[in-house]
Amino acid sequence: MDTESPSVSRIATWCLILGGILAALGTLALMTPWVAAKVVAVFCGISLLVAGVSQVAMAVGTYTWRGFWITLVCGGLSTMAGIGMLVLPEAGVEALVLFLGFLLAFEAVAKLAAAFTVREGFPWGWLLLDGIITGILSVILLTSSPLEAGMLLGIFIGINFLSSAVAFIAAGLHLRKIDTVQ
């Protein structure tokens, strides 16, 4: 056996653990969609603020560097975006809905492509279903009104986590079954 690659049993265990975590997070998001949306917006705002302040600090500390101005401008923009998301979380949620809509569109394409390329030895039907659900969520988000944005963001985060949880749990159970046969 190749010592560099993880064992099937270990991969199965991690699939089941990740599936359980995603199921718990998905359930929490569905139970409190507005809270989930605001948590995501606040987390993004804090991340942007920290990244922006870090870039500005780097620019100030390396003012003779050729990349000074671009680093300073990018840091300033990131700082302003982070502050904006923290001060106006509802507007941040609306922006995140658009971003998440596009992200889910790309994720759906990747999952659908993967479903048709990993057919042997993998429960590809679950991955196909996950890709279809992710694609539907993307279309709904990208066509929603701003008033629906917060509720939809929290609900769709929950649905996406639960959909992915099912796929990972199915993969983990399938890999466990393969491991016991070998």
C-alpha positions in Angstrom: 0.0 0.0 0.0 1.2 3.5 -0.8 2.1 5.3 2.5 1.7 8.7 0.8 -2.1 8.4 0.2 -4.6 8.2 3.0 -6.4 4.9 3.5 -10.0 4.4 2.3 -11.1 4.1 5.9 -9.6 7.4 6.9 -11.2 9.1 3.8 -14.5 7.6 4.7 -14.3 8.8 8.3 -13.4 12.3 7.2 -16.3 12.3 4.7 -18.7 11.3 7.5 -17.3 13.9 9.9 -17.5 16.7 7.3 -21.1 15.5 6.4 -22.1 15.7 10.0 -20.6 19.2 10.5 -22.3 20.4 7.3 -25.6 18.9 8.4 -25.4 20.6 11.8 -24.5 24.0 10.3 -27.2 23.6 7.6 -29.8 22.9 10.2 -28.8 25.9 12.3 -28.9 28.2 9.2 -32.4 26.9 8.3 -33.7 27.5 11.8 -32.4 31.1 11.9 -31.9 32.3 8.3 -31.6 36.0 9.2 -29.1 35.3 11.8 -27.1 33.1 9.4 -27.1 35.9 6.8 -26.0 38.5 9.3 -23.3 36.2 10.6 -21.9 35.7 7.1 -22.1 39.5 6.4 -20.4 40.4 9.7 -17.7 37.7 9.2 -17.0 39.0 5.6 -17.0 42.6 6.9 -14.4 41.7 9.7 -12.3 39.8 7.1 -12.3 42.7 4.7 -11.5 45.2 7.4 -8.6 43.1 8.8 -7.2 42.5 5.2 -7.5 46.1 4.3 -5.8 47.4 7.5 -3.1 44.9 6.9 -2.5 46.0 3.4 -2.5 49.7 4.4 0.0 48.9 7.1 2.2 47.0 4.6 2.0 49.9 2.2 3.0 52.4 4.9 5.8 50.1 6.0 7.2 49.7 2.5 6.5 53.2 1.1 9.6 53.0 -1.2 8.4 49.8 -2.8 7.2 49.9 -6.4 3.8 48.3 -5.4 3.1 51.0 -2.7 0.3 52.7 -4.5 -1.6 49.7 -5.6 -1.3 48.1 -2.2 -2.4 51.3 -0.5 -5.4 51.7 -2.8 -6.5 48.0 -2.5 -6.0 48.2 1.2 -8.1 51.3 1.4 -10.9 49.8 -0.7 -10.9 46.6 1.3 -11.0 48.7 4.6 -13.9 50.8 3.3 -15.8 47.7 2.1 -15.3 46.0 5.5 -16.5 49.0 7.4 -19.5 49.3 5.1 -20.5 45.7 5.7 -20.2 46.2 9.4 -22.1 49.5 9.5 -24.8 48.5 6.9 -25.1 44.7 7.2 -28.3 44.6 5.2 -26.6 46.1 2.2 -23.7 43.7 2.8 -26.2 40.8 2.8 -27.6 42.0 -0.6 -24.1 42.2 -2.0 -23.3 38.7 -0.6 -26.5 37.3 -2.2 -25.2 38.4 -5.6 -21.7 37.0 -4.9 -23.1 33.8 -3.5 -25.4 33.4 -6.5 -22.4 33.6 -8.9 -20.4 31.3 -6.6 -23.1 28.7 -6.5 -23.4 28.9 -10.3 -19.7 28.0 -10.6 -20.0 25.4 -7.8 -23.0 23.8 -9.6 -21.0 23.5 -12.9 -18.1 21.9 -11.0 -20.3 19.4 -9.2 -22.1 18.5 -12.4 -18.9 18.1 -14.3 -17.5 15.9 -11.4 -20.6 13.8 -11.4 -20.0 12.7 -14.9 -16.3 12.2 -14.5 -16.2 10.1 -11.3 -18.9 7.6 -12.2 -17.0 4.4 -11.3 -16.6 3.6 -7.6 -18.4 6.7 -6.4 -22.1 7.4 -5.7 -22.2 9.9 -8.6 -26.0 10.2 -8.5 -25.8 12.0 -5.2 -23.2 14.4 -6.6 -25.4 15.0 -9.6 -28.3 15.8 -7.4 -26.1 18.1 -5.3 -25.0 19.9 -8.5 -28.6 20.3 -9.7 -29.8 21.6 -6.3 -26.8 24.0 -6.2 -27.7 25.3 -9.7 -31.3 25.9 -8.8 -30.3 27.8 -5.7 -28.0 29.9 -7.8 -30.7 30.9 -10.2 -33.1 31.7 -7.4 -30.6 33.9 -5.7 -29.6 35.8 -8.8 -33.2 36.6 -9.6 -34.4 37.5 -6.1 -35.5 41.0 -5.0 -33.4 42.9 -2.4 -36.1 42.4 0.2 -35.9 38.6 -0.1 -32.1 38.7 0.0 -31.4 38.2 3.7 -33.9 35.4 4.3 -32.8 33.7 1.1 -29.2 33.9 1.9 -29.7 32.1 5.3 -32.0 29.5 3.8 -29.8 28.8 0.8 -26.7 28.5 2.9 -28.6 26.0 5.0 -29.9 24.0 2.0 -26.5 24.1 0.4 -24.8 22.8 3.5 -27.4 20.0 3.9 -27.2 19.0 0.2 -23.4 18.8 0.5 -23.7 16.9 3.8 -25.8 14.2 2.1 -23.3 13.9 -0.7 -20.4 13.6 1.8 -22.2 11.1 4.1 -23.2 9.0 1.1 -19.6 9.0 -0.1 -18.3 8.1 3.4 -20.8 5.2 3.7 -20.0 4.0 0.2 -16.2 4.1 0.9 -16.8 2.2 4.2 -18.7 -0.4 2.3 -15.8 -0.7 -0.2 -13.2 -0.9 2.6 -15.0 -3.8 4.3 -15.2 -5.7 1.0 -11.5 -5.4 0.4 
